[in-house]
Amino acid sequence: MELNLSKCKHMCFSRSSLILQYNIDGHSLSTVDSFVDLGLLMDPKLNFNSHVITMVNKANGVLGFVKRWAKEFSDPYITKQLFTSLVRPILEYGSVVWDPQYAIYSDKIESVQKQFLLFALRGLHWNSDFVLPSYASRLKLIRLPTLKSRRIMLNSMFVLKILNGYIPSDFLISSIRINVPFRSSRYYQLLYTDFHRTNYSMGEPLSKMCVDFNSVYCNVDFGMSLEVIKSRIILFLNN
């Protein structure tokens, strides 16, 4: 591999990225702003904001398909099955990697489910004379959890699978540390989490997963099945 350093004669510090030309066997490699790897849109900053926007647009497209073909279904639980089978998996694929830490992107994801609720519960004939219930109340009507709570559950289950040995990875298991406090504390956390000085470092996937696990570990019984633990976490987060 040859590295063209013609543009690197002087070092400068600026907000613009340094562009180098790479060659393999005489063929120049093109420079791209992003690329897709295992279904995830990777960007230079690795904050996955572009992935979230692309994913939401794709989910909205599938939701539009569901709404067109489910107009004749008056039972909201039928359309719920279509949503959880066709749309929600798009909004959760690989979420342990890209789970957003900022509300603006979390709200964009949640907006897809909000649109679905308005369609699925259209039989209630909400109008100007009837106050639209809150998002949480509408979710309870159709027995759906928030998408944010499901991402917390998925993050927590990923950590649990590492601790239980379902995910055999020496690197991951060595990166998770049990918290041993010097004295008893009312706010005990099972897993030790590092202090982060920046929001960017706080978004590191494994660190964020440990934080989410600490928020729900009181509902985790290592002797229970994974499905029961999932249900307990979802119930805890949505009550």
Secondary structure, 3 states (H helix, E strand, C coil): CEEECCCCCCCCCCCCCCCCEEEECCEECCCCCCEEECCEEECCCCCCHHHHHHHHHHHHHHHHHHHHHCCCCCCHHHHHHHHHHHHHHHHHCCHHHHCCCCHHHHHHHHHHHHHHHHHHCHHHCCCCCCCCCCHHHHHHHHCCCCHHHHHHHHHHHHHHHHHHCCCCCHHHHHHCCECCCCCCCCCCCCECCCCCCCHHHHCCHHHHHHHHHHHHHHHCCCCCCHHHHHHHHHHHHCC
